[in-house]
Structure formats: C-alpha cells, structure tokens
Amino acid sequence: MAPAQQDRTAWLLLTPMIAIMVLVTAFPLLNTLWLAFTDASLTGQGYVWQWVGLENFAYILDDSDFRAAVGHTAYFTVLSVSIEVVLGVLVALLLNQEFKGRTLVRALLILPWALPTIVNAVMWRLIYNPEYGSLNALLTQIGLLDAYRSWLGDPATAMNMVILADIWKNYPLIALIALAGLQTVPKDLYEAAIMDGANAWTRFWKITLPGIMGSLSVAMVLRAIEAFKVFDIFYVMTRGGPADSTKTVSFFVYQESFTYLRAGSGAAYALTVTAMSALMIAIYVVMLVRREKRS
Amino acid sequence: MRRSLTATILVYVAVAVFVASILAPVAWLFIMSISDANDLTTIPLRWIPEQPDFSRYARLFSLEEGSAGLAFLSALRNSVVVALSATAIALAAGIPAAYSFSRFPGRMPLLYAVIVTYMMPPVALILPLYKVFSALGLLNNVTSLIIVYCTILLPFVTWLMKSGFDSVPVEIEQAASIDGANLFQILSRITLPVAAASTGAAALFALLLAWDEFFYALLYTSDTRAKTLPVAIADFAAGRATDYGLISAVGLLAALPPVLIGFFLQKSLLSGLSAGSVKG
C-alpha cells in the first residue's frame, strides 16, 4: 500500500474506537471541567447555574474535611500497596521452591484475584462482625483476645482492618507477577554467585530482586493508581465511618455530588482527585514509553 | 541445589500457612451460608454447623414477588446482559483499533491517550454522564451501564489486543495480500484466527471487569430492572434485619463464574501480566 493510503486505512480502523471514546470519555470530561467553575446543582432537568470562577477551588484549598480524605486515601494506598509488594515477593519466592503439589498451590493465587471486589468486602465484613465474626471467635479461642470487639466500629482499627481485607485480595496478583519474573532470571547467575561464596541474602538483593524489579515496578504503579480510586470496599465495609475515619477521596466526591447534589463543587473535587491520579498515571506512561523504546 | 531437612520442613510449614490463609476466609463464607444463626452466635463458636442447612440456596432460586430470590435472579440477569453486551461492543471497536495500532505504527501518542483514559478515576465522568442518562430517560436501564462500561473495556481490549496482534508475524498476511485478499479478509480469516487465544483472553478479562464493576452501577441503577450483582450484594449486606447466611450464599454464587473463568485464564493471565496490561 502507498503511505497515504496506509494512513487512511489506519485512521479508518481507529474510527469506531475514537468515536466511542470521544462520546463517553472526552465529552463528559470537558463537561466536568466546565461544571467545576459553576455552582450547578444536580437536581431537576438540565443545570441551573452561575459562573463562579475559581471559587470552588479556593474553597477546596482550605477544606479540612477534604484534606483528611486525601490523608486517608494516601495512607490506604501507601500501606496496602507496600505490604502487597513485600508479601507478594515473599510468597513468590516460597512458591518458587520445590515441593509436592506446587502447580495446584500456585493456582490458589487465582482465587482472591478472581473473587469480585464486592464479595471480598462482604466476606471480610462478615469475618470482622462483632457478634457472628470468625475473627473474634478465633482470637478468643486461642487466647489472644479477652472479649469480642467491633473491628470496623472503632476508628482506631477500622482503616487497618479494611487494608488487611484489600491486601488479601490484591497481593496474589503481585505474587503471580513476581513468580513469572523469577522464571526469567538466568539460573547460571546463581551458580556463579554460589561459586563466589555469596550467601542467600546477597543473592536475593544482587540477582533476584534486580531480575524481577522491571515487572514489579510496573505492577506497583498500576496497583497504586487503582488503590487511589478505591471506593467499593469502603462503601460495603464502613461507608466512610466511623467518625469519617475511613472516608476516601472517591467517597468524598460521591457524597458531595450524589448525597448533597452539589454538581459544581462535586466536579471541582473530582478534578482535584483526577489531577492527583494524573501524577501517578504519568509515571506509568513514562515507564511504558521507555519499555517501547527498548524493544 | 540440595536442601537440608530443616529447610524442607520450613518450606512445607510455610506452604501450609499460605494455603490456609487463602482458603480459610472463603471456607468461612461457605460455613456461614449453611449455618443456623444460633450456631454462629454461640460462644465459643461452633465452627462446623451441627445441622447443615442449604435452604438459603433454594431461596435464592425462587421467583416470588419481593423475595430475595427475585432480587438475586434479576441482578444475575442484568449482570450477564451488561457484561456480554459491553464486551461485544468493546471487541467490535477494539479489534480494528488494536490492529491499526499494531500494523500501522506512528500513532503511539493516541495509544497512550487510550491507556490514560482507562486509568482515569471514574469520578471525573460521573456527573455529566448522570445528567445525559437522566435527560435521555436511561437511568435505571442496563443500556446506560453498557455504554458507560465502554469507558473501561474498550481501552483495555484495545491495549491487550495490540500486543496480541504484535505477536502475529506480518509475513503470513503478506502472502494472503499477494493472493489478492483485502484487509477485512486478512483480518477476519488470517490474523484473528492466529490470534484466537489472545482474543479469547481479552474477551474473558473484559467480562471479568464488567462483572466486577460497582461504582457506576451503584450511581445509575435503582431497582431490580437494572441493578447488577455487585449492587444487589451491597443491598443484601446493608439491610437492617440481615440474614448473614443469605448474604454469604449470594456472595459465593456471584463469585463462582469469575473464579472459574480465572482458573481457566491462568496461563494467559501470566502472559498478559508480563505485557503489563492486566488490571492492577
């Protein structure tokens, strides 16, 4: 094909995708951008609105509730993603050892990953339940706990208990990625290192970790982007409570827009959240571009 | 390398702990679904119910007016309809786009833009989409969910299928094109069949994504006509007089299809992961 004809074919093939994405993503995004500079309300037909300039954003700057929500989200993201990575690598190293039934045991990693997010949230809520919950029963029966506790009803424990539930569902994916990475590390590197007298600790830091770091760092950024958007698990487990101690940014925007019906400021909060996500997404795209250049 | 006996024992103990930590929570969900409320509140807890009771599962398959079964079965129907339709649209528009990105390079910024929209938080879109659906009378209608899910599935399918097409050698297409086949014939008769495995995997991943989605479904649906399984489950869990066994049974049944698909996908999951493109 001639280059001009090739170009035409390429765009033709892209047309359906571009048309759909413009309609369902680009237009709504531009509309959110406009809304953020108005005082529109969500009620009724169409919008009744007035241009308010930067007022919404000025308000966000000294909104301590929103700052608290950003703090909760950052805490959730950093803690759950870092523990997921450490646990994922440890479990991958374990499942890379030789033992009977290894294929079957490795397949178990699929279970938490495939379990729907909402089912995971409901499951852990039932485990933490103050009266029926198996966590209270287990801990009292082995003598670690004197009396049943309300894990999700106490601001001191609620956030960390949700993080635990999130880790259980999401670290297996990291483990699978690390396990796949381990298969690509050349075996003779280890043999050479043993000849040189390197112990297991040194071998891990000098050979294993550098070998899996590429795929691991991509997975880490992806997880962080996802974790920052978190909504489902908090909606089911805590509804942002107790005392707003688990209110995340997505939950904040949801309430501002759909409980208080303030479309204008809701859009401004949404854009602020999007800008924060954009930083992490930019890191991911830079990683992709570098990888593309290498291949 | 030979392992000492102590090391071997440690490995087996660690593996046992791992297996228990994965299976115990799900096993508990199953136990709750067949236990009587009295068994569960006994202190100390009786872990295995004296009289296993499977009646909740039976209740979930009854169609009586206002019953839990009706809520569950209509949510199941809505979830199936939404997931299948959204996946079909995503494949129909995503396959040509992915083929274009793979065979006619030079539009990388556009591909990155597609990936960025996939990662963008949904809060950036919820308000305008709500207004549009409300104006079109599409709130509480599966059609609106099918449309919205394109924002997630279409970029995902495009991205995954591009790496699928990249691994199909161009030479086999060139042979067909010399024989006079046009682009559509080449794509449908040669490239797609060769890339059948990655197409199948992309379709199944897309189904899982749609099956799992909660945020949009919560905002845009309000009763059995359009609520999907995740929303129905959240409803069951939020009820005042809650039957914990019933919630557990619903959760297990809703988890069954994705978990089966997940095990089936194990192989392509790993290759998809190394392409760095599967949802995190």
Interface residues (C-beta under 8 A of the other chain):
Chain A: Q6 D7 T9 A10 W11 L13 L14 P16 M17 I18 I20 M21 V24 T25 F27 P28 L29 N31 T32 L35 L42 Q45 G46 Y47 V91 L94 L95 Q97 E98 F99 V105 A107 L108 L109 I110 L111 P112 W113 A114 L115 P116 T117 I118 V119 V122 M123 W124 R125 L126 I127 N129 E131 Y132 S134 A137 T140 Q141 Y148 W168 P172 L173 L176 I177 A180 I194 S215 V218 A219 L222 R223 I225 E226 F228 K229 F231 D232 Y235 V236 V249 S250 V253 Y254 S257 F258 A263 G266 A267 Y269 A270 L271 V273 T274 S277 A278 I281 Y284 V285 L288 V289 R291 E292
Chain B: M1 R3 T8 V11 Y12 A14 V15 F18 V19 S21 I22 L23 P25 V26 W28 L29 M32 A37 L40 T41 I43 P44 L45 W47 I89 A92 A93 G94 P96 A97 Y99 S100 F101 R103 F104 G106 R107 M108 L110 Y112 V114 I115 V116 T117 M119 M120 P121 P122 V123 A124 L125 I126 L127 P128 L129 Y130 K131 V132 S134 A135 I147 V148 C150 T151 L154 P155 T158 L183 L208 W211 D212 F214 F215 L218 L219 L229 P230 I233 A234 F236 A237 Y244 I247 S248 G251 L252 A254 A255 P258 V259 I261 G262 F263 L265 Q266 L269 L270 L273 S274 G276 V278 K279 G280
